[in-house]
Amino acid sequence: MPELTERQRTILLFLIRDYIETAQPVGSKRLVERFRLGLSPATVRNEMSALTEMGYLRQPHTSAGRVPTEEGYRVFVGHMMSKAELPESVQNTISHQFFQASPDVDQWMTLAASVLAHQSQGVSLVTAPHAETIRFKHVELISTQGRQVLMVMVMEGGEVKQQILTLAEPVTQTRLTQVATRLNSLLAGLALDAIAALSSRADALEQDIITLMVQDMKRTSESISGEFYTDGLTNVLSEPEFAETDEARWAMRLFEERSTLQGLLARASTNSSVGALQVLIGGEGGWEELRQCSMVIARYGVPGLATGTLGVLGPMRMSYARTIPTVRYVAGLLSNLVNDNINSE
């Protein structure tokens, strides 16, 4: 793309800011009056024409003002990445909400999704922290009925798995407790291969339980991410971009299909590092699902131990100045919580 002069960049940034707030094409007279540019409307109009020719703006109708293109938004986002900050009062409010929540991963994720949706007025997407190397922490075995036993297994990083086991024969709760105690002592902190190797040192019942534990840990290890949380689906459906029937139908389908949203988040965060923030605008030419949207995402957690991903999905006209620092701040909070949770184990 052609280089922008300082005046062109200023006009472009102010135009996008106005368009984000109003969803209406922006004219030169409005820019001059609202932002006191110290330029004549004719001068601004000429610069807007140049920006249109360069591909940063487009003109929906002959007599209308201009609206930003994807390239225009990229300039705006590049500016916001270093400039946008979350007000200290908002940071304190969010931090206080997490402080009041119980030390439970599910509550943290639910709260994170709610905070992101509220602050950004977009659709929030959050995955629970997922251990990069699955390690066993603790197991409980609870007799339920006959040969059926509830196994509750906790991995390092806080991930919890539950399943009903059917044993070869009924076993008393006392015996199950003994088995759980021995396995917790024998296997704590071990990964899959090490646990499987120790199976030969266990008795028949313990071997059965270990086999089922290993199978469950393998499924967890092979999954894309932890549990998925989302909020704010109604926020974007009320935006004028999706007022037309076809657009509303497309948006409804995208925003309400959790598996699609989870897949988008997983694909977008592949190979990204903890703390890194990405902004995808209009699908970046290769994401058909996002052709009318933008997504701001970040990874959080402790590298090498447990990580998750969070983000906000909305129209290209989303408030980047609010969404970018919110995603960055909540990701930092969750990283600290995951780190504290791991260190307290």
Secondary structure, 3 states (H helix, E strand, C coil): CCCCCHHHHHHHHHHHHHHHHHCCCECHHHHHHHHCCCCCHHHHHHHHHHHHHHCCEECCCCCCCEEECHHHHHHHHHHHHHHCCCCHHHHHHHHHHHHHCCCCHHHHHHHHHHHHHHHHCCEEEEECCEECCCEEEEEEEEEEECCEEEEEEEECCCCEEEEEEECCCCCCHHHHHHHHHHHHHHHCCCEHHHHHHHHHHCCHHHHHHHHHHHHHHHHHHHCCCCCEEEECHHHHHCCHHHCCHHHHHHHHHHHHCHHHHHHHHHHHHCCCCECCEEEEEHHHHCCHHHCCEEEEEEEEEECCCEEEEEEEEEECCCCHHHHHHHHHHHHHHHHHHHHHHHHCC
